[in-house]
Amino acid sequence: MKKLAMVLMACCLSMPVSADFGDADTGNNISNQISRFEAWCGESGNNCLVEFDRPTKSIIVNASSRVAADNVLDFNYSI
């Protein structure tokens, strides 16, 4: 009887668990990272939208200009 209980417990512990995270659930998206940021481009006060494109290792400025990572001169990030 103990062996049967141990086998049942081992089976139950090895099963995957599902949870409902409501609005925080990202579905099948394995990456839950922000890729778009409001920024200043070139100088303080020059507002722009910067998006990081991981596959091409570049940034997109204002949804039109693509800049390769090698061409980024400097950046500063603060919260």
Backbone as ProteinMPNN parsed JSONL, in Angstrom:
{"seq_chain_A": "MKKLAMVLMACCLSMPVSADFGDADTGNNISNQISRFEAWCGESGNNCLVEFDRPTKSIIVNASSRVAADNVLDFNYSI", "coords_chain_A": {"N_chain_A": [[0.811, -1.186, 0.0], [1.962, 1.229, 0.75], [3.797, 1.545, -1.285], [2.143, 1.97, -3.506], [0.939, 4.382, -2.798], [3.201, 6.036, -2.82], [3.908, 5.936, -5.535], [1.636, 7.118, -6.716], [1.797, 9.678, -5.549], [4.25, 10.565, -6.598], [3.591, 10.669, -9.313], [1.633, 12.682, -9.304], [3.104, 14.905, -8.429], [4.803, 15.311, -10.537], [3.342, 16.348, -12.611], [2.475, 19.0, -14.891], [1.58, 22.361, -13.902], [-1.126, 24.559, -14.212], [-1.964, 28.028, -14.29], [-4.111, 30.824, -13.813], [-3.509, 33.977, -14.79], [-4.964, 36.181, -15.368], [-5.309, 39.46, -16.627], [-2.577, 39.792, -16.72], [-1.564, 37.634, -17.987], [0.453, 36.442, -20.553], [-0.014, 34.67, -22.543], [1.116, 32.51, -25.102], [3.424, 33.861, -25.518], [6.78, 33.967, -25.074], [8.48, 35.921, -24.415], [8.408, 38.569, -22.348], [9.046, 41.295, -22.505], [9.626, 44.801, -22.632], [9.834, 46.641, -25.602], [9.611, 49.083, -26.815], [10.267, 52.517, -26.372], [9.783, 55.783, -25.06], [11.844, 58.448, -25.862], [14.687, 60.724, -25.885], [16.187, 61.954, -28.691], [19.312, 62.584, -30.006], [19.488, 65.158, -28.71], [18.691, 66.698, -25.556], [15.258, 66.953, -24.929], [14.438, 66.554, -27.544], [12.065, 64.79, -28.565], [11.398, 61.353, -29.257], [10.415, 58.098, -30.489], [11.674, 55.03, -29.665], [12.404, 51.815, -30.782], [13.428, 48.546, -30.073], [14.817, 46.11, -32.117], [15.293, 42.946, -31.929], [15.958, 40.621, -33.628], [17.392, 41.74, -35.836], [19.277, 43.165, -34.555], [19.127, 45.99, -34.184], [17.94, 49.411, -33.856], [14.834, 51.113, -34.145], [13.834, 54.246, -35.049], [11.269, 56.473, -34.399], [9.473, 54.864, -35.844], [10.454, 54.684, -38.43], [13.195, 55.208, -39.194], [15.902, 53.083, -39.341], [18.521, 52.025, -37.288], [21.613, 50.552, -37.101], [23.075, 48.54, -34.506], [25.84, 48.926, -34.274], [26.133, 51.551, -35.031], [25.167, 53.144, -33.01], [26.041, 55.686, -30.925], [26.025, 56.452, -28.193], [24.229, 55.913, -25.129], [21.836, 56.466, -22.525], [20.173, 55.362, -19.714], [17.513, 55.797, -17.535], [15.314, 55.548, -14.727]], "CA_chain_A": [[0.0, 0.0, 0.0], [2.856, 2.374, 0.792], [4.394, 1.702, -2.609], [1.121, 2.546, -4.365], [0.806, 5.787, -2.401], [4.413, 6.719, -3.275], [3.823, 6.049, -6.986], [0.609, 8.118, -6.998], [2.32, 10.981, -5.162], [5.283, 10.916, -7.573], [2.898, 11.046, -10.55], [0.962, 13.974, -9.091], [4.109, 15.956, -8.295], [5.511, 15.523, -11.794], [2.424, 16.906, -13.607], [2.566, 20.458, -15.008], [0.55, 23.119, -13.219], [-1.616, 25.715, -14.954], [-2.479, 29.086, -13.434], [-4.758, 31.913, -14.536], [-2.945, 35.245, -14.351], [-5.861, 37.249, -15.782], [-4.765, 40.416, -17.587], [-1.119, 39.686, -16.755], [-1.196, 36.454, -18.76], [0.992, 36.791, -21.866], [-0.321, 33.592, -23.483], [2.262, 31.726, -25.545], [4.555, 34.751, -25.71], [7.82, 33.617, -24.107], [9.218, 37.13, -24.096], [7.543, 39.564, -21.74], [9.933, 42.438, -22.352], [9.242, 46.03, -23.325], [10.779, 46.912, -26.677], [9.425, 50.459, -27.286], [10.499, 53.495, -25.322], [9.833, 57.196, -25.365], [13.241, 58.833, -25.64], [15.2, 61.944, -26.491], [17.156, 61.558, -29.709], [20.242, 63.622, -30.423], [19.691, 66.157, -27.661], [17.647, 66.759, -24.549], [14.037, 67.6, -25.366], [14.085, 66.117, -28.897], [11.29, 63.574, -28.315], [11.276, 60.341, -30.295], [10.023, 56.759, -30.046], [12.738, 54.089, -30.025], [12.004, 50.418, -30.675], [14.542, 47.619, -30.242], [14.513, 44.974, -32.986], [16.292, 41.938, -31.553], [16.49, 39.763, -34.705], [18.369, 42.436, -36.691], [20.189, 43.894, -33.661], [19.082, 47.398, -34.552], [16.857, 50.163, -33.256], [14.004, 51.834, -35.107], [13.504, 55.545, -34.476], [10.019, 57.032, -34.906], [8.842, 53.89, -36.748], [10.876, 54.84, -39.829], [14.65, 55.155, -39.399], [16.559, 51.935, -38.702], [19.917, 52.289, -36.951], [22.311, 49.336, -36.666], [23.665, 48.667, -33.174], [27.206, 49.444, -34.399], [26.09, 52.992, -35.278], [24.716, 53.863, -31.818], [27.221, 56.281, -30.307], [25.944, 56.499, -26.734], [22.875, 55.889, -24.599], [21.711, 56.612, -21.084], [18.874, 54.856, -19.296], [17.17, 56.068, -16.139], [13.903, 55.31, -14.409]], "C_chain_A": [[0.862, 1.26, 0.0], [3.46, 2.632, -0.583], [3.397, 2.354, -3.57], [0.945, 4.036, -4.061], [2.002, 6.593, -2.898], [4.364, 6.94, -4.785], [2.804, 7.117, -7.367], [1.106, 9.529, -6.667], [3.385, 11.441, -6.151], [4.652, 11.344, -8.894], [2.252, 12.415, -10.418], [1.965, 15.116, -9.037], [4.821, 16.254, -9.611], [4.625, 16.11, -12.889], [2.581, 18.42, -13.674], [1.375, 21.136, -14.35], [0.153, 24.301, -14.089], [-2.17, 26.735, -13.975], [-3.098, 30.164, -14.314], [-4.247, 33.234, -13.973], [-3.793, 36.433, -14.797], [-5.234, 38.141, -16.83], [-3.247, 40.329, -17.71], [-0.645, 38.487, -17.563], [-0.736, 36.87, -20.157], [0.751, 35.698, -22.889], [0.92, 32.792, -23.825], [3.497, 32.574, -25.779], [5.615, 34.454, -24.653], [8.63, 34.834, -23.692], [8.251, 38.175, -23.571], [8.374, 40.814, -21.469], [9.411, 43.616, -23.151], [10.278, 46.306, -24.397], [10.636, 48.324, -27.246], [9.556, 51.422, -26.12], [10.36, 54.905, -25.866], [11.232, 57.666, -24.995], [13.493, 60.247, -26.142], [16.269, 61.506, -27.473], [18.02, 62.747, -30.119], [20.537, 64.64, -29.345], [18.492, 66.151, -26.721], [16.441, 67.533, -25.078], [13.594, 67.235, -26.768], [13.384, 64.761, -28.792], [11.266, 62.648, -29.519], [10.831, 59.028, -29.661], [11.069, 55.782, -30.567], [12.235, 52.677, -29.784], [13.214, 49.532, -30.942], [14.083, 46.425, -31.068], [15.592, 43.915, -32.765], [16.825, 41.101, -32.721], [17.559, 40.446, -35.56], [19.396, 43.208, -35.883], [20.294, 45.363, -34.072], [17.981, 48.086, -33.752], [16.111, 50.879, -34.378], [13.551, 53.112, -34.418], [12.276, 56.1, -35.187], [9.381, 56.168, -35.994], [9.284, 54.041, -38.197], [12.375, 54.658, -40.043], [15.255, 53.999, -38.628], [18.036, 52.259, -38.502], [20.538, 50.988, -36.448], [22.973, 49.578, -35.313], [25.077, 49.243, -33.228], [27.245, 50.959, -34.572], [25.571, 53.811, -34.099], [25.955, 54.36, -31.08], [27.193, 56.2, -28.789], [24.475, 56.372, -26.333], [22.936, 56.01, -23.093], [20.308, 56.19, -20.717], [18.649, 55.193, -17.836], [15.674, 55.873, -15.949], [13.344, 56.518, -13.712]], "O_chain_A": [[0.535, 2.242, -0.667], [3.618, 3.78, -0.999], [3.783, 3.208, -4.367], [0.818, 4.849, -4.976], [1.832, 7.724, -3.354], [4.736, 8.01, -5.266], [3.071, 7.938, -8.245], [0.859, 10.467, -7.424], [3.41, 12.619, -6.507], [5.13, 12.284, -9.529], [2.325, 13.223, -11.344], [1.69, 16.197, -9.558], [5.382, 17.336, -9.779], [5.107, 16.35, -13.996], [2.796, 19.066, -12.648], [0.294, 20.555, -14.252], [1.019, 24.975, -14.646], [-2.769, 26.375, -12.962], [-2.648, 30.385, -15.439], [-4.517, 33.571, -12.82], [-3.382, 37.58, -14.622], [-4.684, 37.65, -17.816], [-2.69, 40.758, -18.721], [0.553, 38.338, -17.801], [-1.457, 37.573, -20.864], [1.264, 35.785, -24.005], [1.693, 32.432, -22.937], [4.526, 32.048, -26.203], [5.378, 34.667, -23.464], [9.385, 34.778, -22.722], [7.362, 38.616, -24.299], [8.401, 41.326, -20.349], [8.824, 43.445, -24.219], [11.477, 46.217, -24.135], [11.449, 48.732, -28.075], [9.033, 51.184, -25.031], [10.766, 55.191, -26.993], [11.746, 57.318, -23.932], [12.623, 60.877, -26.743], [17.172, 60.754, -27.106], [17.507, 63.788, -30.53], [21.698, 64.957, -29.086], [17.419, 65.655, -27.063], [16.586, 68.633, -25.611], [12.477, 67.572, -27.159], [14.021, 63.714, -28.914], [11.132, 63.095, -30.658], [10.87, 58.872, -28.441], [11.319, 55.715, -31.771], [11.705, 52.371, -28.716], [13.939, 49.737, -31.916], [13.071, 45.8, -30.75], [16.673, 43.987, -33.35], [18.034, 40.886, -32.805], [18.528, 39.803, -35.965], [20.289, 43.837, -36.451], [21.383, 45.899, -34.276], [17.195, 47.436, -33.063], [16.683, 51.204, -35.418], [12.959, 53.072, -33.34], [12.241, 56.187, -36.415], [8.815, 56.691, -36.954], [8.587, 53.589, -39.105], [12.775, 54.002, -41.004], [15.14, 53.935, -37.404], [18.715, 52.71, -39.424], [20.05, 50.392, -35.487], [23.385, 50.698, -35.011], [25.476, 49.975, -32.321], [28.266, 51.589, -34.295], [25.534, 55.04, -34.171], [26.804, 53.574, -30.663], [28.213, 55.914, -28.162], [23.583, 56.692, -27.12], [23.948, 55.699, -22.466], [19.346, 56.621, -21.353], [19.498, 54.908, -16.991], [14.882, 56.014, -16.881], [12.167, 56.534, -13.352]]}, "name": "protein", "num_of_chains": 1, "seq": "MKKLAMVLMACCLSMPVSADFGDADTGNNISNQISRFEAWCGESGNNCLVEFDRPTKSIIVNASSRVAADNVLDFNYSI"}
